[in-house]
């Protein structure tokens, strides 16, 4: 059974009035927020990895 392609969201008259400058400013803000969240996630992962490494018992050779 073939799926219907998703229909575009209905046009919001308030958003249609936004200028190109406003849209570019929002885009820049969202890109910065995305970069920040990616860095934060990487730091959290690094911290978890370091914590896991400390919990391991030293191997006896």
N, CA, C and O atoms as a Tinker XYZ file with bonds, in Angstrom:
   244  protein
     1  N      0.855000   -1.175000    0.000000    73     2
     2  CA     0.000000    0.000000    0.000000    64     1     3
     3  C      0.903000    1.240000    0.000000    63     2     4     5
     4  O      1.788000    1.354000    0.848000    81     3
     5  N      0.696000    2.139000   -0.910000    73     3     6
     6  CA     1.512000    3.349000   -1.011000    64     5     7
     7  C      1.035000    4.396000   -0.006000    63     6     8     9
     8  O     -0.161000    4.585000    0.214000    81     7
     9  N      2.000000    5.054000    0.581000    73     7    10
    10  CA     1.666000    6.112000    1.534000    64     9    11
    11  C      1.503000    7.422000    0.791000    63    10    12    13
    12  O      2.156000    7.670000   -0.223000    81    11
    13  N      0.610000    8.263000    1.321000    73    11    14
    14  CA     0.459000    9.602000    0.765000    64    13    15
    15  C      1.627000   10.456000    1.226000    63    14    16    17
    16  O      2.054000   10.344000    2.375000    81    15
    17  N      2.149000   11.300000    0.358000    73    15    18
    18  CA     3.198000   12.211000    0.832000    64    17    19
    19  C      2.620000   13.174000    1.859000    63    18    20    21
    20  O      1.463000   13.579000    1.745000    81    19
    21  N      3.403000   13.541000    2.851000    73    19    22
    22  CA     2.859000   14.439000    3.874000    64    21    23
    23  C      2.486000   15.786000    3.270000    63    22    24    25
    24  O      3.206000   16.340000    2.439000    81    23
    25  N      1.367000   16.283000    3.703000    73    23    26
    26  CA     0.921000   17.574000    3.177000    64    25    27
    27  C      1.638000   18.686000    3.935000    63    26    28    29
    28  O      1.925000   18.538000    5.123000    81    27
    29  N      1.928000   19.793000    3.266000    73    27    30
    30  CA     2.596000   20.902000    3.956000    64    29    31
    31  C      1.682000   21.467000    5.036000    63    30    32    33
    32  O      0.459000   21.440000    4.898000    81    31
    33  N      2.277000   21.978000    6.109000    73    31    34
    34  CA     1.441000   22.534000    7.176000    64    33    35
    35  C      0.650000   23.733000    6.654000    63    34    36    37
    36  O      1.101000   24.434000    5.747000    81    35
    37  N     -0.512000   23.961000    7.222000    73    35    38
    38  CA    -1.309000   25.103000    6.774000    64    37    39
    39  C     -0.552000   26.406000    6.993000    63    38    40    41
    40  O      0.179000   26.553000    7.972000    81    39
    41  N     -0.729000   27.327000    6.094000    73    39    42
    42  CA    -0.037000   28.604000    6.172000    64    41    43
    43  C     -0.610000   29.438000    7.311000    63    42    44    45
    44  O     -1.825000   29.594000    7.437000    81    43
    45  N      0.273000   29.964000    8.126000    73    43    46
    46  CA    -0.126000   30.803000    9.248000    64    45    47
    47  C     -0.014000   32.259000    8.807000    63    46    48    49
    48  O      1.086000   32.713000    8.492000    81    47
    49  N     -1.108000   32.997000    8.776000    73    47    50
    50  CA    -1.055000   34.375000    8.287000    64    49    51
    51  C     -0.100000   35.263000    9.070000    63    50    52    53
    52  O      0.475000   36.188000    8.497000    81    51
    53  N      0.088000   35.011000   10.359000    73    51    54
    54  CA     0.992000   35.826000   11.157000    64    53    55
    55  C      2.429000   35.603000   10.699000    63    54    56    57
    56  O      3.194000   36.558000   10.564000    81    55
    57  N      2.797000   34.354000   10.460000    73    55    58
    58  CA     4.160000   34.047000   10.035000    64    57    59
    59  C      4.433000   34.498000    8.608000    63    58    60    61
    60  O      5.587000   34.750000    8.263000    81    59
    61  N      3.424000   34.607000    7.783000    73    59    62
    62  CA     3.615000   35.045000    6.412000    64    61    63
    63  C      4.075000   36.493000    6.350000    63    62    64    65
    64  O      4.652000   36.915000    5.348000    81    63
    65  N      3.831000   37.254000    7.401000    73    63    66
    66  CA     4.175000   38.670000    7.412000    64    65    67
    67  C      5.603000   38.923000    7.881000    63    66    68    69
    68  O      6.060000   40.066000    7.859000    81    67
    69  N      6.312000   37.891000    8.302000    73    67    70
    70  CA     7.668000   38.074000    8.802000    64    69    71
    71  C      8.609000   38.418000    7.649000    63    70    72    73
    72  O      8.525000   37.842000    6.565000    81    71
    73  N      9.475000   39.336000    7.899000    73    71    74
    74  CA    10.390000   39.786000    6.859000    64    73    75
    75  C     11.543000   38.804000    6.691000    63    74    76    77
    76  O     11.786000   37.950000    7.543000    81    75
    77  N     12.233000   38.944000    5.591000    73    75    78
    78  CA    13.402000   38.105000    5.334000    64    77    79
    79  C     14.446000   38.300000    6.435000    63    78    80    81
    80  O     15.081000   37.342000    6.875000    81    79
    81  N     14.615000   39.540000    6.873000    73    79    82
    82  CA    15.589000   39.837000    7.925000    64    81    83
    83  C     15.236000   39.103000    9.212000    63    82    84    85
    84  O     16.114000   38.537000    9.864000    81    83
    85  N     13.965000   39.108000    9.582000    73    83    86
    86  CA    13.528000   38.412000   10.790000    64    85    87
    87  C     13.773000   36.910000   10.672000    63    86    88    89
    88  O     14.214000   36.267000   11.625000    81    87
    89  N     13.487000   36.366000    9.507000    73    87    90
    90  CA    13.694000   34.936000    9.303000    64    89    91
    91  C     15.178000   34.577000    9.379000    63    90    92    93
    92  O     15.539000   33.548000    9.950000    81    91
    93  N     16.035000   35.421000    8.805000    73    91    94
    94  CA    17.470000   35.171000    8.861000    64    93    95
    95  C     17.997000   35.280000   10.292000    63    94    96    97
    96  O     18.875000   34.518000   10.696000    81    95
    97  N     17.454000   36.234000   11.057000    73    95    98
    98  CA    17.855000   36.372000   12.455000    64    97    99
    99  C     17.445000   35.138000   13.258000    63    98   100   101
   100  O     18.207000   34.647000   14.091000    81    99
   101  N     16.248000   34.648000   13.002000    73    99   102
   102  CA    15.794000   33.446000   13.705000    64   101   103
   103  C     16.644000   32.246000   13.306000    63   102   104   105
   104  O     16.990000   31.419000   14.149000    81   103
   105  N     16.976000   32.152000   12.034000    73   103   106
   106  CA    17.805000   31.058000   11.559000    64   105   107
   107  C     19.173000   31.087000   12.243000    63   106   108   109
   108  O     19.672000   30.048000   12.676000    81   107
   109  N     19.773000   32.257000   12.340000    73   107   110
   110  CA    21.076000   32.392000   12.999000    64   109   111
   111  C     20.966000   31.983000   14.467000    63   110   112   113
   112  O     21.841000   31.290000   14.987000    81   111
   113  N     19.901000   32.408000   15.131000    73   111   114
   114  CA    19.697000   32.056000   16.536000    64   113   115
   115  C     19.553000   30.544000   16.700000    63   114   116   117
   116  O     20.166000   29.950000   17.588000    81   115
   117  N     18.749000   29.929000   15.848000    73   115   118
   118  CA    18.522000   28.493000   15.960000    64   117   119
   119  C     19.788000   27.698000   15.650000    63   118   120   121
   120  O     20.035000   26.659000   16.263000    81   119
   121  N     20.583000   28.177000   14.711000    73   119   122
   122  CA    21.848000   27.501000   14.399000    64   121   123
   123  C     22.796000   27.588000   15.592000    63   122   124   125
   124  O     23.468000   26.613000   15.925000    81   123
   125  N     22.851000   28.748000   16.232000    73   123   126
   126  CA    23.712000   28.913000   17.402000    64   125   127
   127  C     23.230000   28.017000   18.543000    63   126   128   129
   128  O     24.036000   27.392000   19.233000    81   127
   129  N     21.930000   27.960000   18.734000    73   127   130
   130  CA    21.371000   27.113000   19.791000    64   129   131
   131  C     21.686000   25.646000   19.511000    63   130   132   133
   132  O     22.037000   24.901000   20.426000    81   131
   133  N     21.564000   25.234000   18.268000    73   131   134
   134  CA    21.848000   23.861000   17.886000    64   133   135
   135  C     23.322000   23.523000   18.138000    63   134   136   137
   136  O     23.632000   22.449000   18.653000    81   135
   137  N     24.226000   24.435000   17.778000    73   135   138
   138  CA    25.654000   24.214000   18.003000    64   137   139
   139  C     25.944000   24.104000   19.505000    63   138   140   141
   140  O     26.717000   23.247000   19.932000    81   139
   141  N     25.327000   24.968000   20.288000    73   139   142
   142  CA    25.508000   24.930000   21.747000    64   141   143
   143  C     25.044000   23.586000   22.316000    63   142   144   145
   144  O     25.739000   22.974000   23.127000    81   143
   145  N     23.875000   23.140000   21.890000    73   143   146
   146  CA    23.340000   21.886000   22.415000    64   145   147
   147  C     24.201000   20.690000   22.007000    63   146   148   149
   148  O     24.364000   19.749000   22.785000    81   147
   149  N     24.750000   20.722000   20.799000    73   147   150
   150  CA    25.638000   19.644000   20.362000    64   149   151
   151  C     26.899000   19.608000   21.215000    63   150   152   153
   152  O     27.351000   18.535000   21.614000    81   151
   153  N     27.468000   20.775000   21.497000    73   151   154
   154  CA    28.668000   20.838000   22.332000    64   153   155
   155  C     28.357000   20.372000   23.749000    63   154   156   157
   156  O     29.144000   19.643000   24.354000    81   155
   157  N     27.218000   20.788000   24.275000    73   155   158
   158  CA    26.817000   20.382000   25.620000    64   157   159
   159  C     26.650000   18.865000   25.682000    63   158   160   161
   160  O     27.089000   18.230000   26.641000    81   159
   161  N     26.020000   18.288000   24.670000    73   159   162
   162  CA    25.829000   16.842000   24.616000    64   161   163
   163  C     27.180000   16.131000   24.560000    63   162   164   165
   164  O     27.371000   15.116000   25.231000    81   163
   165  N     28.113000   16.651000   23.771000    73   163   166
   166  CA    29.433000   16.045000   23.679000    64   165   167
   167  C     30.148000   16.093000   25.029000    63   166   168   169
   168  O     30.800000   15.124000   25.418000    81   167
   169  N     30.032000   17.205000   25.741000    73   167   170
   170  CA    30.657000   17.309000   27.060000    64   169   171
   171  C     30.051000   16.325000   28.056000    63   170   172   173
   172  O     30.764000   15.725000   28.859000    81   171
   173  N     28.743000   16.165000   27.998000    73   171   174
   174  CA    28.063000   15.224000   28.895000    64   173   175
   175  C     28.514000   13.796000   28.586000    63   174   176   177
   176  O     28.785000   13.016000   29.499000    81   175
   177  N     28.591000   13.456000   27.300000    73   175   178
   178  CA    29.043000   12.119000   26.913000    64   177   179
   179  C     30.483000   11.877000   27.383000    63   178   180   181
   180  O     30.815000   10.797000   27.872000    81   179
   181  N     31.323000   12.895000   27.225000    73   179   182
   182  CA    32.721000   12.782000   27.646000    64   181   183
   183  C     32.812000   12.559000   29.149000    63   182   184   185
   184  O     33.613000   11.750000   29.617000    81   183
   185  N     31.991000   13.277000   29.899000    73   183   186
   186  CA    31.984000   13.144000   31.354000    64   185   187
   187  C     31.520000   11.747000   31.758000    63   186   188   189
   188  O     32.088000   11.146000   32.671000    81   187
   189  N     30.499000   11.230000   31.090000    73   187   190
   190  CA    30.003000    9.885000   31.400000    64   189   191
   191  C     31.057000    8.829000   31.085000    63   190   192   193
   192  O     31.244000    7.879000   31.845000    81   191
   193  N     31.738000    9.002000   29.967000    73   191   194
   194  CA    32.776000    8.053000   29.581000    64   193   195
   195  C     33.911000    8.065000   30.596000    63   194   196   197
   196  O     34.417000    7.009000   30.975000    81   195
   197  N     34.311000    9.247000   31.036000    73   195   198
   198  CA    35.374000    9.370000   32.032000    64   197   199
   199  C     34.939000    8.737000   33.357000    63   198   200   201
   200  O     35.732000    8.066000   34.018000    81   199
   201  N     33.694000    8.950000   33.738000    73   199   202
   202  CA    33.189000    8.385000   34.993000    64   201   203
   203  C     33.157000    6.864000   34.918000    63   202   204   205
   204  O     33.464000    6.185000   35.898000    81   203
   205  N     32.787000    6.329000   33.762000    73   203   206
   206  CA    32.757000    4.880000   33.591000    64   205   207
   207  C     34.167000    4.298000   33.687000    63   206   208   209
   208  O     34.372000    3.223000   34.251000    81   207
   209  N     35.122000    5.018000   33.134000    73   207   210
   210  CA    36.504000    4.554000   33.170000    64   209   211
   211  C     37.049000    4.494000   34.583000    63   210   212   213
   212  O     37.837000    3.602000   34.897000    81   211
   213  N     36.650000    5.416000   35.441000    73   211   214
   214  CA    37.115000    5.437000   36.821000    64   213   215
   215  C     36.495000    4.303000   37.639000    63   214   216   217
   216  O     37.109000    3.829000   38.595000    81   215
   217  N     35.308000    3.869000   37.283000    73   215   218
   218  CA    34.613000    2.831000   38.039000    64   217   219
   219  C     35.201000    1.443000   37.784000    63   218   220   221
   220  O     35.063000    0.543000   38.612000    81   219
   221  N     35.856000    1.277000   36.636000    73   219   222
   222  CA    36.416000   -0.035000   36.311000    64   221   223
   223  C     37.551000   -0.384000   37.267000    63   222   224   225
   224  O     38.327000    0.476000   37.683000    81   223
   225  N     37.625000   -1.667000   37.603000    73   223   226
   226  CA    38.710000   -2.131000   38.455000    64   225   227
   227  C     39.959000   -2.288000   37.602000    63   226   228   229
   228  O     39.866000   -2.687000   36.441000    81   227
   229  N     41.108000   -1.987000   38.150000    73   227   230
   230  CA    42.336000   -2.169000   37.363000    64   229   231
   231  C     42.563000   -3.652000   37.079000    63   230   232   233
   232  O     42.320000   -4.506000   37.931000    81   231
   233  N     43.025000   -3.935000   35.884000    73   231   234
   234  CA    43.246000   -5.330000   35.528000    64   233   235
   235  C     44.526000   -5.835000   36.190000    63   234   236   237
   236  O     45.509000   -5.108000   36.336000    81   235
   237  N     44.478000   -7.083000   36.577000    73   235   238
   238  CA    45.655000   -7.686000   37.220000    64   237   239
   239  C     46.384000   -8.496000   36.161000    63   238   240   241
   240  O     45.797000   -9.363000   35.515000    81   239
   241  N     47.638000   -8.214000   35.991000    73   239   242
   242  CA    48.375000   -8.852000   34.919000    64   241   243
   243  C     49.384000   -9.731000   35.391000    63   242   244
   244  O     50.092000  -10.344000   34.592000    81   243
